[in-house]
Amino acid sequence: MGRLGFSEILLIVGLAVLLFGGTRIADVGRGLGEGIKNFKKGMREGDEPEPPPPGAPKRTEIAAQLEPAERKPAAATTPSEAEKHV
């Protein structure tokens, strides 16, 4: 066994056309193309973040409501602070 050559592929395609007919093969190809297109569209829609509901406070408004002690920078622990706790 090995690779399929051009003549073998042509024979398989010819048998498929004889068994199923040209219109049915065209319908299958069209359906397959639409399925791939819908799949790609669904993947793109899944990447978009959902918009917040109307009337929801913005992130800046929430941050302004926090007390200064609650607002910590992202890198709050430095090596010197970590050594103090050990």
Backbone as CSV, one residue per row, in Angstrom:
resi,resn,N_x,N_y,N_z,CA_x,CA_y,CA_z,C_x,C_y,C_z
1,MET,0.852,-1.164,0.000,0.000,0.000,0.000,0.896,1.224,0.000
2,GLY,0.403,2.218,-0.509,1.182,3.432,-0.546,0.259,4.613,-0.747
3,ARG,0.758,5.521,-1.479,-0.025,6.720,-1.752,-1.016,6.471,-2.886
4,LEU,-2.086,7.253,-2.876,-3.049,7.180,-3.967,-2.551,8.054,-5.106
5,GLY,-2.527,7.492,-6.278,-2.119,8.260,-7.444,-3.300,8.989,-8.058
6,PHE,-3.004,9.705,-9.139,-4.046,10.480,-9.810,-5.126,9.563,-10.384
7,SER,-4.714,8.440,-10.962,-5.699,7.537,-11.583,-6.623,6.917,-10.533
8,GLU,-6.087,6.595,-9.340,-6.928,6.013,-8.285,-7.934,7.033,-7.759
9,ILE,-7.492,8.269,-7.578,-8.400,9.318,-7.111,-9.483,9.579,-8.145
10,LEU,-9.118,9.605,-9.410,-10.088,9.808,-10.488,-11.111,8.681,-10.520
11,LEU,-10.672,7.444,-10.294,-11.576,6.294,-10.251,-12.556,6.415,-9.080
12,ILE,-12.075,6.819,-7.913,-12.943,6.972,-6.739,-13.977,8.071,-6.977
13,VAL,-13.569,9.202,-7.533,-14.497,10.300,-7.821,-15.530,9.862,-8.856
14,GLY,-15.090,9.140,-9.872,-16.020,8.654,-10.901,-17.060,7.712,-10.316
15,LEU,-16.640,6.806,-9.435,-17.587,5.883,-8.796,-18.566,6.638,-7.901
16,ALA,-18.090,7.665,-7.201,-18.971,8.452,-6.339,-20.025,9.166,-7.181
17,VAL,-19.636,9.708,-8.332,-20.601,10.395,-9.201,-21.618,9.403,-9.739
18,LEU,-21.183,8.201,-10.093,-22.119,7.189,-10.590,-23.090,6.728,-9.505
19,LEU,-22.601,6.566,-8.296,-23.451,6.083,-7.210,-24.429,7.147,-6.710
20,PHE,-23.943,8.357,-6.496,-24.766,9.376,-5.857,-25.354,10.391,-6.826
21,GLY,-24.768,10.578,-7.960,-25.248,11.580,-8.903,-24.607,12.923,-8.637
22,GLY,-24.528,13.730,-9.678,-23.855,15.029,-9.579,-24.564,16.012,-8.671
23,THR,-25.900,16.012,-8.684,-26.628,16.992,-7.868,-26.482,16.700,-6.381
24,ARG,-26.510,15.416,-6.019,-26.399,15.077,-4.600,-25.000,15.424,-4.073
25,ILE,-23.975,15.191,-4.875,-22.613,15.530,-4.460,-22.478,17.047,-4.327
26,ALA,-23.103,17.799,-5.237,-23.064,19.258,-5.146,-23.778,19.738,-3.879
27,ASP,-24.899,19.100,-3.541,-25.618,19.470,-2.315,-24.782,19.180,-1.065
28,VAL,-24.093,18.055,-1.070,-23.235,17.709,0.063,-22.104,18.727,0.188
29,GLY,-21.492,19.110,-0.917,-20.423,20.106,-0.900,-20.919,21.460,-0.420
30,ARG,-22.102,21.854,-0.867,-22.692,23.133,-0.444,-22.979,23.112,1.060
31,GLY,-23.554,22.014,1.537,-23.850,21.894,2.963,-22.590,21.901,3.809
32,LEU,-21.544,21.253,3.315,-20.275,21.228,4.040,-19.668,22.628,4.100
33,GLY,-19.739,23.360,3.000,-19.217,24.729,2.978,-19.984,25.656,3.922
34,GLU,-21.312,25.531,3.943,-22.111,26.358,4.852,-21.828,26.003,6.306
35,GLY,-21.613,24.726,6.572,-21.303,24.307,7.934,-19.986,24.888,8.412
36,ILE,-18.977,24.879,7.555,-17.676,25.448,7.914,-17.800,26.956,8.132
37,LYS,-18.583,27.626,7.267,-18.766,29.075,7.404,-19.469,29.406,8.719
38,ASN,-20.503,28.660,9.078,-21.220,28.904,10.329,-20.340,28.606,11.541
39,PHE,-19.486,27.592,11.427,-18.573,27.269,12.522,-17.592,28.411,12.754
40,LYS,-17.016,28.939,11.684,-16.076,30.057,11.820,-16.769,31.291,12.378
41,LYS,-18.007,31.540,11.949,-18.766,32.687,12.454,-19.026,32.519,13.952
42,GLY,-19.361,31.324,14.375,-19.597,31.060,15.790,-18.336,31.225,16.615
43,MET,-17.200,30.850,16.067,-15.935,31.015,16.785,-15.591,32.489,16.942
44,ARG,-15.872,33.306,15.927,-15.606,34.741,16.032,-16.526,35.388,17.045
45,GLU,-17.795,35.008,17.083,-18.752,35.595,18.018,-18.416,35.218,19.452
46,GLY,-17.824,34.058,19.669,-17.471,33.631,21.012,-16.314,34.416,21.591
47,ASP,-15.486,35.037,20.755,-14.335,35.788,21.227,-14.695,37.184,21.706
48,GLU,-15.806,37.728,21.269,-16.184,39.087,21.626,-16.719,39.124,23.055
49,PRO,-16.249,40.061,23.888,-16.785,40.152,25.252,-18.215,40.676,25.227
50,GLU,-18.990,40.204,26.180,-20.378,40.652,26.253,-20.423,42.069,26.809
51,PRO,-21.253,42.935,26.240,-21.349,44.300,26.771,-22.044,44.273,28.125
52,PRO,-21.679,45.199,29.020,-22.329,45.229,30.332,-23.794,45.636,30.187
53,PRO,-24.631,45.225,31.111,-26.040,45.597,31.024,-26.208,47.104,31.168
54,PRO,-27.263,47.663,30.599,-27.465,49.106,30.715,-27.668,49.507,32.173
55,GLY,-27.066,50.611,32.530,-27.190,51.115,33.893,-26.163,50.551,34.854
56,ALA,-25.304,49.646,34.392,-24.283,49.077,35.264,-23.174,50.098,35.472
57,PRO,-22.610,50.158,36.681,-21.535,51.132,36.922,-20.286,50.753,36.137
58,LYS,-19.540,51.763,35.734,-18.304,51.526,35.003,-17.208,51.147,35.987
59,ARG,-16.126,50.588,35.464,-15.029,50.158,36.329,-14.422,51.334,37.085
60,THR,-14.354,52.497,36.449,-13.765,53.658,37.136,-14.653,54.111,38.284
61,GLU,-15.968,53.999,38.129,-16.872,54.380,39.213,-16.740,53.423,40.392
62,ILE,-16.553,52.150,40.115,-16.394,51.168,41.189,-15.089,51.427,41.931
63,ALA,-14.018,51.716,41.191,-12.722,51.976,41.825,-12.780,53.236,42.692
64,ALA,-13.549,54.224,42.293,-13.655,55.456,43.074,-14.406,55.212,44.378
65,GLN,-15.291,54.234,44.416,-16.065,53.946,45.615,-15.265,53.170,46.656
66,LEU,-14.197,52.508,46.253,-13.391,51.734,47.187,-12.604,52.666,48.105
67,GLU,-12.410,52.238,49.334,-11.598,53.015,50.259,-10.137,52.854,49.858
68,PRO,-9.290,53.806,50.194,-7.878,53.713,49.803,-7.211,52.430,50.294
69,ALA,-7.597,51.895,51.450,-6.977,50.671,51.950,-7.335,49.475,51.082
70,GLU,-8.510,49.526,50.477,-8.942,48.413,49.641,-8.294,48.456,48.262
71,ARG,-7.850,49.624,47.832,-7.205,49.750,46.530,-5.732,49.443,46.685
72,LYS,-5.328,48.293,46.210,-3.926,47.911,46.291,-3.389,47.802,44.870
73,PRO,-2.130,48.167,44.680,-1.558,47.992,43.342,-1.445,46.513,43.004
74,ALA,-1.315,46.210,41.742,-1.278,44.820,41.290,-0.081,44.082,41.878
75,ALA,1.071,44.731,41.965,2.267,44.103,42.521,2.480,44.619,43.939
76,ALA,1.631,44.236,44.881,1.680,44.760,46.242,2.793,44.113,47.045
77,THR,3.145,42.901,46.724,4.170,42.228,47.508,5.514,42.388,46.822
78,THR,6.406,43.001,47.513,7.778,43.123,47.035,8.628,42.148,47.835
79,PRO,9.814,41.859,47.405,10.643,40.908,48.167,10.874,41.356,49.604
80,SER,10.977,42.658,49.854,11.202,43.119,51.216,9.969,42.865,52.093
81,GLU,8.762,43.052,51.557,7.552,42.785,52.329,7.396,41.297,52.573
82,ALA,7.753,40.491,51.612,7.628,39.043,51.774,8.587,38.552,52.847
83,GLU,9.772,39.152,52.951,10.730,38.734,53.965,10.246,39.122,55.358
84,LYS,9.501,40.210,55.491,8.997,40.647,56.800,8.008,39.635,57.376
85,HIS,7.236,38.999,56.501,6.206,38.066,56.956,6.758,36.696,57.259
86,VAL,7.977,36.421,56.885,8.555,35.080,57.097,9.169,34.946,58.425
